[in-house]
Amino acid sequence: MSRTHDTEPERSAPSWQILLRRYQTTLIAGIAVLAILIHLILRYLSAASPILDIPLWVALVLGGIPMVWELASKVFKMEFGADFLGGISVITSVLLGEYLAGTIIVLMLSGGEALEAYAMANAKSVLAALAKRMPSTAHRQRGSNLETVPLGSIVVGDELVIFPHEVCPVDGRVTMGHGVMDESYLTGEPFRITKTVGSEVISGAINGETAITVQAVRPPSDSRYAKIMTVMRESERTRPTMRRLGDQIGTWFTPIALAIAILAWWWSGEATRFLSVLVVATPCPLLLAIPIAILGSISLCASRAIIVKSPVALEQIVQCRTAIFDKTGTLTYGEPTLTEQVVAPKFSRQRVLELVSSMERYSKHPLAKAIVTAAELEGIRGMQATQVSEAPGMGLSGIVDGQSVQVTSRGKAQTSHIQGLEHLPPIASGLECIIVIDGVFAAAYRMHDAPRSDSRAFVEHLSKYHGIDRVMILSGDRESEVRYLAEQVGIREVLAQQSPEQKLAIVREATAAARSIYVGDGINDAPAMMAATVGIAIGGTSDVTAEAADVVVMDNTLKRVDEFLHIGRRMRAIALQSALGGMALSVIGMSLAAAGWLSPVGGALAQEVIDVLAVLNALRAAWPPRLISHI
């Protein structure tokens, strides 16, 4: 369920109340459908059947009475939305003997409430997905014994063995082993991080291909992953209420309709004129045209590999004025790319790359692929490497084409007997490795998480076509990396090294000032995504992120995000055309009814014509336009 800030935040209803409402409204909607079908069948068999209206009476009793009760409660709260006028219309239809029309209104209102309750219940699955991802047991090492124990029994100081490809259950420190871990889901760092003895590990990280032993430094209940769970629960509890487009229009249309009906009754002294006006005023353009425009747009999105989980997102997206982006996997591809080769004098850039890439083919280091890929793009063929060694924490070394090649870190190079270090460049952004050939400094390679090819065009597009006034990057990555990317894609506002808790607070503050879009892909984005007006998950997202998002873009491209923004703007325009156009025709019809020129039956027929026109226009939302995206 999407969020807006038109009303003050309030605590969500308990899960059992949401489920009860969901099943109650679903049952009423089902009864209404069945009643309408039986009525139509009986009418087809015998138009004069004495039991023709009995199914409709049943639906009106079961669905209409709860609706009238809720209507009364809304009157006391001074809430007058589209459903308020719908409730009045149900009462009017019963008084007029228009039972079929009343049952159709019951179906529309109960069906919409059932879908809304379903969306609220599904929001709870975000927490379920988080809990499911975290292991419930851990492998504790006690002397020579390895035992599998419940996660809750782990205490600070316990030695735990993390098997290959397992999720780390606690925050800890490596005491034995060497390998890599994928922390991108939690930190925003795009690379697999090398772990050796003494390295810190965080709960929720995915281990690589080798087993490592870690010592717990915090209890599981105080781990990084547990804190994300806490933040998610807090975000769920404080989720604000929303106002739908139909309710916003109904807020002003309802009093107009009632005023015209009352004036017509008072002026003429005929109660039938009051009924005639309300029959014409039945808000079917709101109850039919807007949902049809939304459903058509959802269908159009689906054909573009865009899954709209919350229909309200389509209504709200055009009103968003702040765009907030995660960095890794959102504005970037989430993979390191060799972006800078600083080569020392007397060395050839191409020769250095040829030697290093030939040796990196034998390495499983996270940055090896970036160097090999850069060489392949330049058409450099690899040579055979011998005596290749990659001791933990010591870098990569070997012999290529008779030359000694070493790939190491800046710190290791400065503490070793290496010549030519006066040519070592200053520290800069990005991940770095130092190349040493035959004991002499040869080059410094720098890697960055490369921006998507469409990132800059998309960012520049936001203000011109979507009315976005503020664009920011909100990332858990290092500030140097985030600022480097911001310069590449044209974003000035940068907030780096932010935890999920900090992200949530920043998004809440930004959304309080203006409706917001949050685009991300990692678990650490989920709380912030839920706090934004519209949360969009992009590409190969985790289950948790996909559950938290209002919209899931299946293709790993920002062009689809742009298409969603355009579809949302087009949907709102078509919905407003249908609703306001229908309302305008209804006002004309109400005026005729108030003047006595339309009887209740004539008003009902006029309303049907208006409904058909509004619905036909709303159906355009499902038709793909000639151009969806401008990037």
Secondary structure, DSSP 8 states (H G I E B T S, - for coil): -----SS-B-----HHHHHHHHHHHHHHHHHHHHHHHHHHHHHHH-TT-TTTTHHHHHHIIIIIHHHHHHHHHHHHTT---HHHHHHHHHHHHHHHT-HHHHHHHHHHHHHHHHHHHHHHHHHTHHHHHHHHHS-SEEEEEETTEEEEEEGGG--TT-EEEE-TT-B--S-EEEEE--EEEE-HHHH---SEEEE-TT-EE-TT-EE-SS-EEEEESS-GGGSHHHHHHHHHHHHHHT-B----HHHHHHHHHHHHHHHHHHHHHHHH--HHHHHHHHHHH--HIIIIIHHHHHHHHHHHHHHTTEEES-THHHHHGGG--EEEE-STTTTEEEEEEEEEEEE-TT--HHHHHHHHHHHHTT---TTHHHHHHHHHHTT-----EEEEE--TTT-EEEEETTEEEEEE-HHHHHTS--BTGGG-----SSEEEEEEETTEEEEEEEEEEEE-TTHHHHHHHHHHHH---EEEEE-SS-HHHHHHHHHHHT--EEE-S--HHHHHHHHHHHHHHS-EEEEE-SGGGHHHHHHSSEEEEESS--HHHHHH-SEEE-SSSHHHHHHHHHHHHHHHHHHHHHHHHHHHHHHHHHHHHHTTSS-HHHHHHHHHHHHHHHHHHHGGGGS--S-----
